[in-house]
Amino acid sequence: MNGEERRAQLLALLRKSREPRSGSDLAKALGVSRQVIVQDMALLRARTDLEILSTYRGYLLDRDAAPCRRAFKVRHSPADTRRELQEIVDLGGRVEDVFVYHKVYGVVRAGLRIASRRDIEGFLTRLASSRSEPLMRITDDFHYHTVSAASEEILDAVEARLGELGFLAPLREYEPEDVTGR
């Protein structure tokens, strides 16, 4: 069995289970080491929209994760970051990530998982206390967010509000229509 087949079986095992499954248990079921399971989990998290939780008892799919997702291309100054994020979470969205489409590097993505104003303040505090610039700075403030929500109506409201604020940005000629990479 190759890696892709193993990861498909790993997902099948997680989907069937309502309780956390330990890395050792999953490794035994698939005939690999626990370290291979750890690596596979990292790949699955990076390549799928599924929320795979790591608990002290093992791995578990988050069945409460929001079923609807949409990527929004936006542009604003770093000073407007708080307002952008607050508008999204206040409408019921969860900011899963931030990513940019760079002409040379392609899609560069960072997970955020921001679901509340408290999460926003934590993120902005960490950013301010570091020497790092926001990811959007490498693309002249153009960036994307994947936003999840409980319904398409919430995502429609987020899109409308970002448009009202003048934050939505059109795709550029060099960007593929499905730039999300998902």
N, C-alpha and C positions, 0 to 999 in steps of 0.2 A: 504494500500500500504506500502510495506517495504522500507527500505533505498535504496537498489539497484534499485528497480523499480522507486522510486522518482528521483534518480540521472539520470536514463535513460531518464525519461520524461524531466528533467531539461536540459539535453544535446539536446534533440529534440527541445525544445523551443529555445535554443540558436542557433541551426543550422538553424532554420527557420527565425531568426531575422537578419536583416542587420543593425539594430540600437541597441545601448546598451539597456539592460533591467535592470531596477532597482531591487535591492534585494527585496524591498517591493512588486513590481509588480509580480516577480517570486514567492514570498511567497504566495501571494493571489491566483495566478493561480494553485498552488499546494496544497493549504490548510494547510500551515505550517507557522511558524514564520520566520521572516527575519534572525534570528540567525541560524536557521536550514539551510537556504540557504547559509549563510557564511560558515558554517561547511561543507556542501556538496561541495561547490566550492573548499575548501581546499583539500578534498578527491579526487575530480575529477582531480585537478592539479597534485596530487601525483600519481594517478593511471593511467593516460592516457598520450598520447603523444600530446594532444591538448593544444594549447596556449589559455588560458582563460584570457582575459584582464580585469582588474578592472579600470574603468574610473569614473570620477566624475558623469557621467550620468547612470552608471550601468555596467553590465557585457556584454562582447562581445567576440565571438570567433575570433581569429586572423586568418583571411583567407589568409593572406600573409605569414604565417609561412611556412618554407621550407618543401616540401613534402617528402623528402628522409632523412632517418636516418640510422646511423650505429654505433655500439659500437666498439671501438678499445681498445685492451689491450696493454698497453705500460709500459715500465720501463726505467727510466733515473734518474739522480741525480736531487735534487731540483734546482741546478744551471742551469739545462737545461730546466726548466719550461717555461721561456720566449720564448726560441727558439721553443719549441714544439708548444706552443699556436700561435706564430706568423706564423709558417708554415701552420697551419690549417686555420687561418683566411685569410692569404694571398692567399690561393688557393680557397677561397670562402666558406669555412665551418664556421659553428657557433658551438662553444663548449657549448653544453647545460648543461652538468654536469660533475662532477668527481665522480667516485665511486670505492670502493674496494670490493673485496670478501674476507671476513675474515672467517677463519675456524670455529670460535665460533659464531660470530655475524651475519654471512651471508653477504648480501649486505648492505653496508653503503654508502649512496648517499648524495651529496650536489649539489644544482643547481648553475650554473655559468652564463649561457647566455652571453658568450663572443663572440662578432661578429666583433671586430675591435682592432687595436693596442691600441687605447685609453682605451677600456675595459680591455685589458691585463694589462696596466700600473696601472689602478685603482685597479684591483684585487691584483696585486703584492704589491702595496703600502699598501693596507689594511692588507695583510698577513704579511708584514714586520713590520708593526706598532703594530701588536698584539703579544701576547705571544704564539700563537698557531703554531703548526707545520702543514705542508701540510698533507692532509689526507693520501697520499701515504706512509708516514713514518710508519704507523702501519702495513704495509704489505711489508716491505723491498723494498720500492719504486715501487712495482707493483701497477698499477691502471688502470682504464678504463675511457674513455670519450665517451659520446654519442655525435656524431657530426651530425648536420643537414645541408642540402645543397639543392640547387635548382635542382640538378640532381645526378644520380648515377655516372656519369662521374667525377663529382667533388669529390665525396666520394672515387672513385677509385684513383684519383690523390692524395688525402690526404693519403690514405693507402700506395701508392707507395712511397711517400715522407717520411712518418714515417718509412717505411722499409729501405729506403736509409740511413736515419740517424741512423739506428740501434735501434730505439725506440720501434718497435713492439715486443711483447712478446707472446710466445705460452701459451695456457692454461695449467695449472698444472693438475695432475691426480685427485685431489680432487675438481676441479672446474667443475660445470655442464656446458655443452656446451652452454646452453642459460642462462648464468649468469646475463644477463642484467636485469632480473626481470620484464620486460615489456611485 
